[in-house]
Amino acid sequence: MIDTVGTRPAAPRRYLQSHEREAQIVERAIELFALKGFAVSTRDIAAHCGVTQPLLYRYFPNKQALIDRIYREVYLSRWNPEWETLIRDRSRPIRDRLVAYFESYTEAITANEWVRIFMFGAMEEPQINQRYLSMLHDRILCPILEEVRADLGLPPPSPERQAIELEVVWALHSSFFYIGVRRWIYRLPVPADMPTVVDTRVRAFLAGMRAIAVA
């Protein structure tokens, strides 16, 4: 006689709806790309997602289609349109606007999968980074420069001057992404008091821009 004390029948596998299966594939593909980059094969992707290749192709006809979806999930879904409004809200001091923006932005983009996929993308799928950075340039960096110059009472710069000053804005903005790189790529400790870090960097940036304007 077989002893069945303490055993129970295995729970039946729940059937996933089509949209649930697709979301699961995307979630696990993000995990895989963050771990190994974009050079993995569709066979590897299917195995990691726990599906067959034919089923994977039912949702994503090719690897590029899956990469495009991941771009939307990892980057566009974390983009907050309120950032653009905040930067141009002249009812608030420019320092307050920048601090509020960078606190929110840094929280959104320093997650493990965001940082690692961005780094892999730079080497293996640069069009992902290029699309994102183009949006960042137009919607955030140029407006920051415009608002800082307006706060200093300066007219729009010449194209040559704008290119130079945008480099200063790029340097500030990139410094916050680098915090994520230190944590998830270099595996180094990062500051715990981010509000103070953000405020200090913004004050240094505005002081530098003021010095540039005087010069």
Secondary structure, DSSP 8 states (H G I E B T S, - for coil): ----TT-----------HHHHHHHHHHHHHHHHHHH-TT--HHHHHHHHTS-HHHHHHH-SSHHHHHHHHHHHHTGGG--THHHHHHT-TTS-HHHHHHHHHHHHHHHH-SHHHHHHHHHHHHH-HHHHHHHHHHHIIIIIHHHHHHHHHHTT-----HHHHHHHHHHHHHHHHHHHHHHHHHHTS-----S-HHHHHHHHHHHHHHHHHHHHH-
